[in-house]
Amino acid sequence: MAGRDILPSWGWGAMGELTYWLGGPEGLRHLDADRPLPRLVEQIPAGGFLWVDVDTPDTDQLTEVASLMRLHPFAIRDATQAHERSKYDDYSAVHTIVVKTLWQDAGTIVGGDLTALIGDPILLTARHHGPDLSAVRRFLNEHPRMMSDGTWAPVYAILYQTLERYQDLSDETEEQVSRVERRVFSGGRVDAVGDIYALQRRVVEIREALNPLLPIAEDALSGDHRPSFRDVAHRLRRLDNAVAASELQLDHILNAHLGQISMWQNEDMRKISAWGAIITVPTLIAGIYGMNFRHIPELGWYIGYPLVLVLMIAVCLLLYHGFRRNGWL
């Protein structure tokens, strides 16, 4: 399917509010939340599904839908708890996908998570500190033919939109990596270790959100699955390769930069050592002639003082020329 213009930016919904959506060949239709859930299930058309969506639910809120879907206790826990990473599990007839929802705020990646419990014919989505799914519903209404996939249709749209956000973050990260690389190899002395580490932390956050979803790609590409999920699988692989490339590039930049810093430190130490050697000569001579002995040679010479000064300058110049020739200065 086409890209970023199809799925608009997601918005934000009210916390703790359960909403019900009936999916079928005609698209999605909002259902009255005041009606008992079993009555809503009775309205599901042939080949359709019921989509239950909730933000930051607790166990009591999910009791009824958990009973209808025959959810495993671990699946209920997945829906009611916030998660640090994406993941994919299979609880008998119910599949669980936890997706990290990432976005950028003031240059920093922040995120929440979304848990999708995929049964037949009921889909439950639970969000924690994340955006609502109004954009996903608009997308499904604009493409009603996708409804033939049942409860997997909203899941595809959610994954697609999530990958769009990951792609945006990955593209921006690649641009930042290129800028840091140009700084490091600009020819001047720069301190980019902090910037490189910040980018590595950024890449790690994207990878931690992305990698647990890769089994979905492997499963979709190894079996006879819907074309929409094969598309998601290919996008997952491409994005994983792009993030891995950024991670590898950052490792190379960091190693090269640390090598540069080590080289600069060695250059500084050579310069300090060279200047120390040059300064040692006049210091040594002056120290000898500063001794309080009566019979030091040349004390009685008229040209003794200027001769010693010339000797100091000559030796210092010879040392300076030698160090310059050897690249120490």
DOMI-373137 format. One record per residue (C-alpha): residue number from 1; residue in three letters; chain; x, y, z. Coordinates in steps of 0.05 Angstrom, whole numbers, plus 5000, padded with zeros to 4 digits. Layout:
N
{num->NUM | residu->Ala | chaine->A | c1->X | c2->Y | c3->Z}
...
END
This chain:
329
{num->1 | residu->Met | chaine->A | c1->5000 | c2->5000 | c3->5000}
{num->2 | residu->Ala | chaine->A | c1->5020 | c2->5071 | c3->4991}
{num->3 | residu->Gly | chaine->A | c1->5058 | c2->5105 | c3->5045}
{num->4 | residu->Arg | chaine->A | c1->5054 | c2->5162 | c3->5092}
{num->5 | residu->Asp | chaine->A | c1->4997 | c2->5201 | c3->5060}
{num->6 | residu->Ile | chaine->A | c1->4949 | c2->5142 | c3->5071}
{num->7 | residu->Leu | chaine->A | c1->4956 | c2->5138 | c3->5147}
{num->8 | residu->Pro | chaine->A | c1->4951 | c2->5206 | c3->5180}
{num->9 | residu->Ser | chaine->A | c1->4981 | c2->5223 | c3->5247}
{num->10 | residu->Trp | chaine->A | c1->4948 | c2->5191 | c3->5306}
{num->11 | residu->Gly | chaine->A | c1->4914 | c2->5231 | c3->5361}
{num->12 | residu->Trp | chaine->A | c1->4901 | c2->5224 | c3->5435}
{num->13 | residu->Gly | chaine->A | c1->4840 | c2->5194 | c3->5470}
{num->14 | residu->Ala | chaine->A | c1->4809 | c2->5194 | c3->5539}
{num->15 | residu->Met | chaine->A | c1->4838 | c2->5148 | c3->5592}
{num->16 | residu->Gly | chaine->A | c1->4799 | c2->5089 | c3->5617}
{num->17 | residu->Glu | chaine->A | c1->4744 | c2->5094 | c3->5565}
{num->18 | residu->Leu | chaine->A | c1->4723 | c2->5031 | c3->5528}
{num->19 | residu->Thr | chaine->A | c1->4698 | c2->5041 | c3->5457}
{num->20 | residu->Tyr | chaine->A | c1->4666 | c2->4989 | c3->5413}
{num->21 | residu->Trp | chaine->A | c1->4671 | c2->4985 | c3->5337}
{num->22 | residu->Leu | chaine->A | c1->4636 | c2->4936 | c3->5291}
{num->23 | residu->Gly | chaine->A | c1->4676 | c2->4917 | c3->5229}
{num->24 | residu->Gly | chaine->A | c1->4647 | c2->4889 | c3->5166}
{num->25 | residu->Pro | chaine->A | c1->4645 | c2->4896 | c3->5091}
{num->26 | residu->Glu | chaine->A | c1->4618 | c2->4966 | c3->5097}
{num->27 | residu->Gly | chaine->A | c1->4674 | c2->4990 | c3->5142}
{num->28 | residu->Leu | chaine->A | c1->4675 | c2->5007 | c3->5217}
{num->29 | residu->Arg | chaine->A | c1->4614 | c2->5029 | c3->5256}
{num->30 | residu->His | chaine->A | c1->4616 | c2->5057 | c3->5327}
{num->31 | residu->Leu | chaine->A | c1->4571 | c2->5020 | c3->5376}
{num->32 | residu->Asp | chaine->A | c1->4536 | c2->5045 | c3->5439}
{num->33 | residu->Ala | chaine->A | c1->4581 | c2->5028 | c3->5498}
{num->34 | residu->Asp | chaine->A | c1->4521 | c2->5027 | c3->5545}
{num->35 | residu->Arg | chaine->A | c1->4494 | c2->4962 | c3->5515}
{num->36 | residu->Pro | chaine->A | c1->4517 | c2->4895 | c3->5546}
{num->37 | residu->Leu | chaine->A | c1->4577 | c2->4865 | c3->5511}
{num->38 | residu->Pro | chaine->A | c1->4541 | c2->4799 | c3->5494}
{num->39 | residu->Arg | chaine->A | c1->4488 | c2->4839 | c3->5457}
{num->40 | residu->Leu | chaine->A | c1->4542 | c2->4875 | c3->5418}
{num->41 | residu->Val | chaine->A | c1->4573 | c2->4808 | c3->5399}
{num->42 | residu->Glu | chaine->A | c1->4506 | c2->4786 | c3->5371}
{num->43 | residu->Gln | chaine->A | c1->4509 | c2->4843 | c3->5321}
{num->44 | residu->Ile | chaine->A | c1->4573 | c2->4819 | c3->5288}
{num->45 | residu->Pro | chaine->A | c1->4558 | c2->4804 | c3->5215}
{num->46 | residu->Ala | chaine->A | c1->4583 | c2->4744 | c3->5178}
{num->47 | residu->Gly | chaine->A | c1->4657 | c2->4753 | c3->5166}
{num->48 | residu->Gly | chaine->A | c1->4658 | c2->4814 | c3->5211}
{num->49 | residu->Phe | chaine->A | c1->4688 | c2->4828 | c3->5279}
{num->50 | residu->Leu | chaine->A | c1->4680 | c2->4868 | c3->5343}
{num->51 | residu->Trp | chaine->A | c1->4737 | c2->4915 | c3->5361}
{num->52 | residu->Val | chaine->A | c1->4743 | c2->4936 | c3->5434}
{num->53 | residu->Asp | chaine->A | c1->4791 | c2->4993 | c3->5447}
{num->54 | residu->Val | chaine->A | c1->4811 | c2->5020 | c3->5516}
{num->55 | residu->Asp | chaine->A | c1->4864 | c2->5067 | c3->5543}
{num->56 | residu->Thr | chaine->A | c1->4901 | c2->5047 | c3->5607}
{num->57 | residu->Pro | chaine->A | c1->4852 | c2->4992 | c3->5629}
{num->58 | residu->Asp | chaine->A | c1->4849 | c2->4955 | c3->5694}
{num->59 | residu->Thr | chaine->A | c1->4831 | c2->4882 | c3->5705}
{num->60 | residu->Asp | chaine->A | c1->4760 | c2->4897 | c3->5726}
{num->61 | residu->Gln | chaine->A | c1->4746 | c2->4934 | c3->5661}
{num->62 | residu->Leu | chaine->A | c1->4768 | c2->4874 | c3->5620}
{num->63 | residu->Thr | chaine->A | c1->4730 | c2->4820 | c3->5659}
{num->64 | residu->Glu | chaine->A | c1->4672 | c2->4814 | c3->5611}
{num->65 | residu->Val | chaine->A | c1->4712 | c2->4816 | c3->5547}
{num->66 | residu->Ala | chaine->A | c1->4764 | c2->4769 | c3->5576}
{num->67 | residu->Ser | chaine->A | c1->4709 | c2->4719 | c3->5590}
{num->68 | residu->Leu | chaine->A | c1->4681 | c2->4724 | c3->5520}
{num->69 | residu->Met | chaine->A | c1->4749 | c2->4717 | c3->5488}
{num->70 | residu->Arg | chaine->A | c1->4771 | c2->4663 | c3->5538}
{num->71 | residu->Leu | chaine->A | c1->4835 | c2->4701 | c3->5550}
{num->72 | residu->His | chaine->A | c1->4893 | c2->4668 | c3->5585}
{num->73 | residu->Pro | chaine->A | c1->4912 | c2->4703 | c3->5651}
{num->74 | residu->Phe | chaine->A | c1->4979 | c2->4722 | c3->5620}
{num->75 | residu->Ala | chaine->A | c1->4942 | c2->4754 | c3->5562}
{num->76 | residu->Ile | chaine->A | c1->4900 | c2->4795 | c3->5611}
{num->77 | residu->Arg | chaine->A | c1->4964 | c2->4816 | c3->5646}
{num->78 | residu->Asp | chaine->A | c1->4994 | c2->4838 | c3->5580}
{num->79 | residu->Ala | chaine->A | c1->4933 | c2->4882 | c3->5568}
{num->80 | residu->Thr | chaine->A | c1->4933 | c2->4915 | c3->5637}
{num->81 | residu->Gln | chaine->A | c1->5007 | c2->4927 | c3->5646}
{num->82 | residu->Ala | chaine->A | c1->5053 | c2->4976 | c3->5612}
{num->83 | residu->His | chaine->A | c1->5112 | c2->4945 | c3->5574}
{num->84 | residu->Glu | chaine->A | c1->5183 | c2->4966 | c3->5562}
{num->85 | residu->Arg | chaine->A | c1->5191 | c2->4927 | c3->5497}
{num->86 | residu->Ser | chaine->A | c1->5151 | c2->4901 | c3->5439}
{num->87 | residu->Lys | chaine->A | c1->5135 | c2->4827 | c3->5439}
{num->88 | residu->Tyr | chaine->A | c1->5094 | c2->4774 | c3->5403}
{num->89 | residu->Asp | chaine->A | c1->5060 | c2->4715 | c3->5438}
{num->90 | residu->Asp | chaine->A | c1->5009 | c2->4662 | c3->5420}
{num->91 | residu->Tyr | chaine->A | c1->4959 | c2->4641 | c3->5474}
{num->92 | residu->Ser | chaine->A | c1->4922 | c2->4584 | c3->5441}
{num->93 | residu->Ala | chaine->A | c1->4867 | c2->4617 | c3->5399}
{num->94 | residu->Val | chaine->A | c1->4888 | c2->4688 | c3->5418}
{num->95 | residu->His | chaine->A | c1->4950 | c2->4722 | c3->5390}
{num->96 | residu->Thr | chaine->A | c1->4983 | c2->4778 | c3->5429}
{num->97 | residu->Ile | chaine->A | c1->5024 | c2->4833 | c3->5398}
{num->98 | residu->Val | chaine->A | c1->5054 | c2->4887 | c3->5442}
{num->99 | residu->Val | chaine->A | c1->5078 | c2->4947 | c3->5401}
{num->100 | residu->Lys | chaine->A | c1->5120 | c2->5004 | c3->5427}
{num->101 | residu->Thr | chaine->A | c1->5091 | c2->5070 | c3->5403}
{num->102 | residu->Leu | chaine->A | c1->5150 | c2->5117 | c3->5394}
{num->103 | residu->Trp | chaine->A | c1->5150 | c2->5191 | c3->5377}
{num->104 | residu->Gln | chaine->A | c1->5197 | c2->5249 | c3->5386}
{num->105 | residu->Asp | chaine->A | c1->5190 | c2->5305 | c3->5436}
{num->106 | residu->Ala | chaine->A | c1->5242 | c2->5362 | c3->5438}
{num->107 | residu->Gly | chaine->A | c1->5293 | c2->5317 | c3->5404}
{num->108 | residu->Thr | chaine->A | c1->5283 | c2->5260 | c3->5452}
{num->109 | residu->Ile | chaine->A | c1->5249 | c2->5194 | c3->5436}
{num->110 | residu->Val | chaine->A | c1->5191 | c2->5180 | c3->5483}
{num->111 | residu->Gly | chaine->A | c1->5138 | c2->5126 | c3->5478}
{num->112 | residu->Gly | chaine->A | c1->5083 | c2->5084 | c3->5505}
{num->113 | residu->Asp | chaine->A | c1->5057 | c2->5017 | c3->5484}
{num->114 | residu->Leu | chaine->A | c1->4997 | c2->4985 | c3->5452}
{num->115 | residu->Thr | chaine->A | c1->4974 | c2->4913 | c3->5465}
{num->116 | residu->Ala | chaine->A | c1->4931 | c2->4878 | c3->5413}
{num->117 | residu->Leu | chaine->A | c1->4895 | c2->4813 | c3->5434}
{num->118 | residu->Ile | chaine->A | c1->4872 | c2->4782 | c3->5369}
{num->119 | residu->Gly | chaine->A | c1->4816 | c2->4732 | c3->5373}
{num->120 | residu->Asp | chaine->A | c1->4760 | c2->4712 | c3->5328}
{num->121 | residu->Pro | chaine->A | c1->4714 | c2->4750 | c3->5322}
{num->122 | residu->Ile | chaine->A | c1->4736 | c2->4799 | c3->5377}
{num->123 | residu->Leu | chaine->A | c1->4797 | c2->4844 | c3->5377}
{num->124 | residu->Leu | chaine->A | c1->4819 | c2->4879 | c3->5441}
{num->125 | residu->Thr | chaine->A | c1->4869 | c2->4937 | c3->5439}
{num->126 | residu->Ala | chaine->A | c1->4896 | c2->4967 | c3->5503}
{num->127 | residu->Arg | chaine->A | c1->4939 | c2->5029 | c3->5503}
{num->128 | residu->His | chaine->A | c1->4987 | c2->5055 | c3->5557}
{num->129 | residu->His | chaine->A | c1->5013 | c2->5126 | c3->5552}
{num->130 | residu->Gly | chaine->A | c1->5002 | c2->5123 | c3->5477}
{num->131 | residu->Pro | chaine->A | c1->4960 | c2->5154 | c3->5422}
{num->132 | residu->Asp | chaine->A | c1->4890 | c2->5135 | c3->5404}
{num->133 | residu->Leu | chaine->A | c1->4873 | c2->5097 | c3->5340}
{num->134 | residu->Ser | chaine->A | c1->4827 | c2->5146 | c3->5305}
{num->135 | residu->Ala | chaine->A | c1->4874 | c2->5150 | c3->5245}
{num->136 | residu->Val | chaine->A | c1->4873 | c2->5074 | c3->5240}
{num->137 | residu->Arg | chaine->A | c1->4797 | c2->5073 | c3->5239}
{num->138 | residu->Arg | chaine->A | c1->4796 | c2->5127 | c3->5185}
{num->139 | residu->Phe | chaine->A | c1->4844 | c2->5086 | c3->5144}
{num->140 | residu->Leu | chaine->A | c1->4801 | c2->5023 | c3->5150}
{num->141 | residu->Asn | chaine->A | c1->4738 | c2->5061 | c3->5130}
{num->142 | residu->Glu | chaine->A | c1->4775 | c2->5088 | c3->5069}
{num->143 | residu->His | chaine->A | c1->4796 | c2->5016 | c3->5050}
{num->144 | residu->Pro | chaine->A | c1->4736 | c2->4972 | c3->5068}
{num->145 | residu->Arg | chaine->A | c1->4762 | c2->4914 | c3->5026}
{num->146 | residu->Met | chaine->A | c1->4812 | c2->4902 | c3->5081}
{num->147 | residu->Met | chaine->A | c1->4755 | c2->4882 | c3->5127}
{num->148 | residu->Ser | chaine->A | c1->4756 | c2->4812 | c3->5096}
{num->149 | residu->Asp | chaine->A | c1->4818 | c2->4800 | c3->5139}
{num->150 | residu->Gly | chaine->A | c1->4774 | c2->4803 | c3->5201}
{num->151 | residu->Thr | chaine->A | c1->4807 | c2->4823 | c3->5267}
{num->152 | residu->Trp | chaine->A | c1->4875 | c2->4824 | c3->5232}
{num->153 | residu->Ala | chaine->A | c1->4855 | c2->4884 | c3->5190}
{num->154 | residu->Pro | chaine->A | c1->4861 | c2->4935 | c3->5247}
{num->155 | residu->Val | chaine->A | c1->4925 | c2->4900 | c3->5270}
{num->156 | residu->Tyr | chaine->A | c1->4956 | c2->4909 | c3->5201}
{num->157 | residu->Ala | chaine->A | c1->4937 | c2->4983 | c3->5201}
{num->158 | residu->Ile | chaine->A | c1->4966 | c2->4992 | c3->5271}
{num->159 | residu->Leu | chaine->A | c1->5031 | c2->4958 | c3->5252}
{num->160 | residu->Tyr | chaine->A | c1->5035 | c2->4997 | c3->5187}
{num->161 | residu->Gln | chaine->A | c1->5026 | c2->5063 | c3->5223}
{num->162 | residu->Thr | chaine->A | c1->5075 | c2->5043 | c3->5278}
{num->163 | residu->Leu | chaine->A | c1->5128 | c2->5026 | c3->5226}
{num->164 | residu->Glu | chaine->A | c1->5117 | c2->5093 | c3->5193}
{num->165 | residu->Arg | chaine->A | c1->5135 | c2->5126 | c3->5259}
{num->166 | residu->Tyr | chaine->A | c1->5196 | c2->5081 | c3->5267}
{num->167 | residu->Gln | chaine->A | c1->5216 | c2->5097 | c3->5195}
{num->168 | residu->Asp | chaine->A | c1->5212 | c2->5172 | c3->5209}
{num->169 | residu->Leu | chaine->A | c1->5256 | c2->5164 | c3->5271}
{num->170 | residu->Ser | chaine->A | c1->5304 | c2->5120 | c3->5233}
{num->171 | residu->Asp | chaine->A | c1->5310 | c2->5169 | c3->5175}
{num->172 | residu->Glu | chaine->A | c1->5323 | c2->5227 | c3->5222}
{num->173 | residu->Thr | chaine->A | c1->5374 | c2->5185 | c3->5260}
{num->174 | residu->Glu | chaine->A | c1->5410 | c2->5170 | c3->5194}
{num->175 | residu->Glu | chaine->A | c1->5415 | c2->5244 | c3->5179}
{num->176 | residu->Gln | chaine->A | c1->5443 | c2->5258 | c3->5249}
{num->177 | residu->Val | chaine->A | c1->5494 | c2->5202 | c3->5241}
{num->178 | residu->Ser | chaine->A | c1->5516 | c2->5232 | c3->5174}
{num->179 | residu->Arg | chaine->A | c1->5524 | c2->5300 | c3->5207}
{num->180 | residu->Val | chaine->A | c1->5566 | c2->5271 | c3->5264}
{num->181 | residu->Glu | chaine->A | c1->5608 | c2->5232 | c3->5214}
{num->182 | residu->Arg | chaine->A | c1->5623 | c2->5296 | c3->5176}
{num->183 | residu->Arg | chaine->A | c1->5642 | c2->5331 | c3->5241}
{num->184 | residu->Val | chaine->A | c1->5688 | c2->5275 | c3->5263}
{num->185 | residu->Phe | chaine->A | c1->5725 | c2->5273 | c3->5196}
{num->186 | residu->Ser | chaine->A | c1->5725 | c2->5348 | c3->5183}
{num->187 | residu->Gly | chaine->A | c1->5800 | c2->5352 | c3->5197}
{num->188 | residu->Gly | chaine->A | c1->5796 | c2->5393 | c3->5260}
{num->189 | residu->Arg | chaine->A | c1->5795 | c2->5372 | c3->5333}
{num->190 | residu->Val | chaine->A | c1->5724 | c2->5359 | c3->5357}
{num->191 | residu->Asp | chaine->A | c1->5695 | c2->5325 | c3->5417}
{num->192 | residu->Ala | chaine->A | c1->5637 | c2->5284 | c3->5389}
{num->193 | residu->Val | chaine->A | c1->5637 | c2->5225 | c3->5438}
{num->194 | residu->Gly | chaine->A | c1->5575 | c2->5251 | c3->5475}
{num->195 | residu->Asp | chaine->A | c1->5537 | c2->5261 | c3->5410}
{num->196 | residu->Ile | chaine->A | c1->5556 | c2->5192 | c3->5384}
{num->197 | residu->Tyr | chaine->A | c1->5534 | c2->5160 | c3->5450}
{num->198 | residu->Ala | chaine->A | c1->5467 | c2->5197 | c3->5447}
{num->199 | residu->Leu | chaine->A | c1->5455 | c2->5171 | c3->5377}
{num->200 | residu->Gln | chaine->A | c1->5474 | c2->5100 | c3->5398}
{num->201 | residu->Arg | chaine->A | c1->5423 | c2->5106 | c3->5454}
{num->202 | residu->Arg | chaine->A | c1->5371 | c2->5129 | c3->5404}
{num->203 | residu->Val | chaine->A | c1->5386 | c2->5070 | c3->5358}
{num->204 | residu->Val | chaine->A | c1->5381 | c2->5022 | c3->5416}
{num->205 | residu->Glu | chaine->A | c1->5312 | c2->5048 | c3->5433}
{num->206 | residu->Ile | chaine->A | c1->5288 | c2->5038 | c3->5362}
{num->207 | residu->Arg | chaine->A | c1->5318 | c2->4968 | c3->5359}
{num->208 | residu->Glu | chaine->A | c1->5287 | c2->4948 | c3->5426}
{num->209 | residu->Ala | chaine->A | c1->5219 | c2->4968 | c3->5398}
{num->210 | residu->Leu | chaine->A | c1->5231 | c2->4936 | c3->5330}
{num->211 | residu->Asn | chaine->A | c1->5268 | c2->4870 | c3->5342}
{num->212 | residu->Pro | chaine->A | c1->5214 | c2->4833 | c3->5381}
{num->213 | residu->Leu | chaine->A | c1->5167 | c2->4844 | c3->5322}
{num->214 | residu->Leu | chaine->A | c1->5214 | c2->4808 | c3->5274}
{num->215 | residu->Pro | chaine->A | c1->5183 | c2->4739 | c3->5288}
{num->216 | residu->Ile | chaine->A | c1->5120 | c2->4767 | c3->5257}
{num->217 | residu->Ala | chaine->A | c1->5160 | c2->4780 | c3->5194}
{num->218 | residu->Glu | chaine->A | c1->5191 | c2->4711 | c3->5194}
{num->219 | residu->Asp | chaine->A | c1->5123 | c2->4678 | c3->5206}
{num->220 | residu->Ala | chaine->A | c1->5090 | c2->4720 | c3->5152}
{num->221 | residu->Leu | chaine->A | c1->5143 | c2->4707 | c3->5100}
{num->222 | residu->Ser | chaine->A | c1->5150 | c2->4632 | c3->5114}
{num->223 | residu->Gly | chaine->A | c1->5077 | c2->4614 | c3->5107}
{num->224 | residu->Asp | chaine->A | c1->5015 | c2->4627 | c3->5066}
{num->225 | residu->His | chaine->A | c1->4994 | c2->4694 | c3->5096}
{num->226 | residu->Arg | chaine->A | c1->4954 | c2->4753 | c3->5072}
{num->227 | residu->Pro | chaine->A | c1->4990 | c2->4801 | c3->5025}
{num->228 | residu->Ser | chaine->A | c1->4981 | c2->4858 | c3->5075}
{num->229 | residu->Phe | chaine->A | c1->5023 | c2->4822 | c3->5127}
{num->230 | residu->Arg | chaine->A | c1->5075 | c2->4802 | c3->5077}
{num->231 | residu->Asp | chaine->A | c1->5080 | c2->4877 | c3->5062}
{num->232 | residu->Val | chaine->A | c1->5089 | c2->4891 | c3->5137}
{num->233 | residu->Ala | chaine->A | c1->5141 | c2->4836 | c3->5140}
{num->234 | residu->His | chaine->A | c1->5182 | c2->4866 | c3->5084}
{num->235 | residu->Arg | chaine->A | c1->5178 | c2->4935 | c3->5117}
{num->236 | residu->Leu | chaine->A | c1->5201 | c2->4905 | c3->5183}
{num->237 | residu->Arg | chaine->A | c1->5261 | c2->4873 | c3->5150}
{num->238 | residu->Arg | chaine->A | c1->5280 | c2->4936 | c3->5111}
{num->239 | residu->Leu | chaine->A | c1->5273 | c2->4978 | c3->5173}
{num->240 | residu->Asp | chaine->A | c1->5313 | c2->4928 | c3->5215}
{num->241 | residu->Asn | chaine->A | c1->5369 | c2->4930 | c3->5163}
{num->242 | residu->Ala | chaine->A | c1->5369 | c2->5006 | c3->5162}
{num->243 | residu->Val | chaine->A | c1->5373 | c2->5010 | c3->5238}
{num->244 | residu->Ala | chaine->A | c1->5428 | c2->4957 | c3->5240}
{num->245 | residu->Ala | chaine->A | c1->5467 | c2->4996 | c3->5188}
{num->246 | residu->Ser | chaine->A | c1->5462 | c2->5060 | c3->5230}
{num->247 | residu->Glu | chaine->A | c1->5485 | c2->5021 | c3->5291}
{num->248 | residu->Leu | chaine->A | c1->5545 | c2->4992 | c3->5254}
{num->249 | residu->Gln | chaine->A | c1->5562 | c2->5060 | c3->5225}
{num->250 | residu->Leu | chaine->A | c1->5561 | c2->5092 | c3->5294}
{num->251 | residu->Asp | chaine->A | c1->5607 | c2->5037 | c3->5321}
{num->252 | residu->His | chaine->A | c1->5656 | c2->5051 | c3->5265}
{num->253 | residu->Ile | chaine->A | c1->5652 | c2->5127 | c3->5276}
{num->254 | residu->Leu | chaine->A | c1->5662 | c2->5119 | c3->5351}
{num->255 | residu->Asn | chaine->A | c1->5722 | c2->5073 | c3->5342}
{num->256 | residu->Ala | chaine->A | c1->5753 | c2->5120 | c3->5291}
{num->257 | residu->His | chaine->A | c1->5739 | c2->5180 | c3->5336}
{num->258 | residu->Leu | chaine->A | c1->5770 | c2->5146 | c3->5397}
{num->259 | residu->Gly | chaine->A | c1->5830 | c2->5131 | c3->5353}
{num->260 | residu->Gln | chaine->A | c1->5833 | c2->5204 | c3->5334}
{num->261 | residu->Ile | chaine->A | c1->5831 | c2->5225 | c3->5406}
{num->262 | residu->Ser | chaine->A | c1->5886 | c2->5177 | c3->5424}
{num->263 | residu->Met | chaine->A | c1->5928 | c2->5203 | c3->5366}
{num->264 | residu->Trp | chaine->A | c1->5916 | c2->5275 | c3->5389}
{num->265 | residu->Gln | chaine->A | c1->5937 | c2->5257 | c3->5459}
{num->266 | residu->Asn | chaine->A | c1->6000 | c2->5225 | c3->5433}
{num->267 | residu->Glu | chaine->A | c1->6015 | c2->5287 | c3->5392}
{num->268 | residu->Asp | chaine->A | c1->6005 | c2->5330 | c3->5454}
{num->269 | residu->Met | chaine->A | c1->6050 | c2->5286 | c3->5495}
{num->270 | residu->Arg | chaine->A | c1->6105 | c2->5289 | c3->5442}
{num->271 | residu->Lys | chaine->A | c1->6101 | c2->5364 | c3->5440}
{num->272 | residu->Ile | chaine->A | c1->6103 | c2->5369 | c3->5515}
{num->273 | residu->Ser | chaine->A | c1->6163 | c2->5321 | c3->5517}
{num->274 | residu->Ala | chaine->A | c1->6199 | c2->5360 | c3->5462}
{num->275 | residu->Trp | chaine->A | c1->6190 | c2->5427 | c3->5495}
{num->276 | residu->Gly | chaine->A | c1->6210 | c2->5396 | c3->5561}
{num->277 | residu->Ala | chaine->A | c1->6275 | c2->5371 | c3->5529}
{num->278 | residu->Ile | chaine->A | c1->6288 | c2->5439 | c3->5498}
{num->279 | residu->Ile | chaine->A | c1->6277 | c2->5476 | c3->5564}
{num->280 | residu->Thr | chaine->A | c1->6320 | c2->5426 | c3->5601}
{num->281 | residu->Val | chaine->A | c1->6384 | c2->5447 | c3->5566}
{num->282 | residu->Pro | chaine->A | c1->6385 | c2->5521 | c3->5587}
{num->283 | residu->Thr | chaine->A | c1->6359 | c2->5501 | c3->5655}
{num->284 | residu->Leu | chaine->A | c1->6416 | c2->5452 | c3->5664}
{num->285 | residu->Ile | chaine->A | c1->6470 | c2->5501 | c3->5642}
{num->286 | residu->Ala | chaine->A | c1->6440 | c2->5557 | c3->5684}
{num->287 | residu->Gly | chaine->A | c1->6436 | c2->5510 | c3->5743}
{num->288 | residu->Ile | chaine->A | c1->6510 | c2->5492 | c3->5737}
{num->289 | residu->Tyr | chaine->A | c1->6532 | c2->5565 | c3->5732}
{num->290 | residu->Gly | chaine->A | c1->6487 | c2->5582 | c3->5789}
{num->291 | residu->Met | chaine->A | c1->6527 | c2->5539 | c3->5837}
{num->292 | residu->Asn | chaine->A | c1->6567 | c2->5579 | c3->5889}
{num->293 | residu->Phe | chaine->A | c1->6637 | c2->5552 | c3->5872}
{num->294 | residu->Arg | chaine->A | c1->6697 | c2->5598 | c3->5867}
{num->295 | residu->His | chaine->A | c1->6735 | c2->5561 | c3->5812}
{num->296 | residu->Ile | chaine->A | c1->6682 | c2->5546 | c3->5759}
{num->297 | residu->Pro | chaine->A | c1->6714 | c2->5549 | c3->5690}
{num->298 | residu->Glu | chaine->A | c1->6703 | c2->5610 | c3->5647}
{num->299 | residu->Leu | chaine->A | c1->6682 | c2->5654 | c3->5707}
{num->300 | residu->Gly | chaine->A | c1->6740 | c2->5699 | c3->5692}
{num->301 | residu->Trp | chaine->A | c1->6728 | c2->5705 | c3->5617}
{num->302 | residu->Tyr | chaine->A | c1->6703 | c2->5771 | c3->5591}
{num->303 | residu->Ile | chaine->A | c1->6659 | c2->5736 | c3->5539}
{num->304 | residu->Gly | chaine->A | c1->6638 | c2->5679 | c3->5586}
{num->305 | residu->Tyr | chaine->A | c1->6568 | c2->5705 | c3->5598}
{num->306 | residu->Pro | chaine->A | c1->6548 | c2->5719 | c3->5525}
{num->307 | residu->Leu | chaine->A | c1->6583 | c2->5654 | c3->5505}
{num->308 | residu->Val | chaine->A | c1->6540 | c2->5613 | c3->5551}
{num->309 | residu->Leu | chaine->A | c1->6477 | c2->5649 | c3->5526}
{num->310 | residu->Val | chaine->A | c1->6496 | c2->5634 | c3->5454}
{num->311 | residu->Leu | chaine->A | c1->6509 | c2->5562 | c3->5473}
{num->312 | residu->Met | chaine->A | c1->6440 | c2->5556 | c3->5505}
{num->313 | residu->Ile | chaine->A | c1->6406 | c2->5586 | c3->5444}
{num->314 | residu->Ala | chaine->A | c1->6445 | c2->5544 | c3->5395}
{num->315 | residu->Val | chaine->A | c1->6430 | c2->5478 | c3->5431}
{num->316 | residu->Cys | chaine->A | c1->6357 | c2->5497 | c3->5437}
{num->317 | residu->Leu | chaine->A | c1->6353 | c2->5513 | c3->5363}
{num->318 | residu->Leu | chaine->A | c1->6386 | c2->5448 | c3->5344}
{num->319 | residu->Leu | chaine->A | c1->6337 | c2->5409 | c3->5388}
{num->320 | residu->Tyr | chaine->A | c1->6278 | c2->5448 | c3->5360}
{num->321 | residu->His | chaine->A | c1->6300 | c2->5434 | c3->5289}
{num->322 | residu->Gly | chaine->A | c1->6309 | c2->5360 | c3->5305}
{num->323 | residu->Phe | chaine->A | c1->6241 | c2->5353 | c3->5337}
{num->324 | residu->Arg | chaine->A | c1->6208 | c2->5390 | c3->5279}
{num->325 | residu->Arg | chaine->A | c1->6241 | c2->5344 | c3->5229}
{num->326 | residu->Asn | chaine->A | c1->6216 | c2->5283 | c3->5267}
{num->327 | residu->Gly | chaine->A | c1->6145 | c2->5310 | c3->5272}
{num->328 | residu->Trp | chaine->A | c1->6145 | c2->5321 | c3->5346}
{num->329 | residu->Leu | chaine->A | c1->6133 | c2->5396 | c3->5339}
END
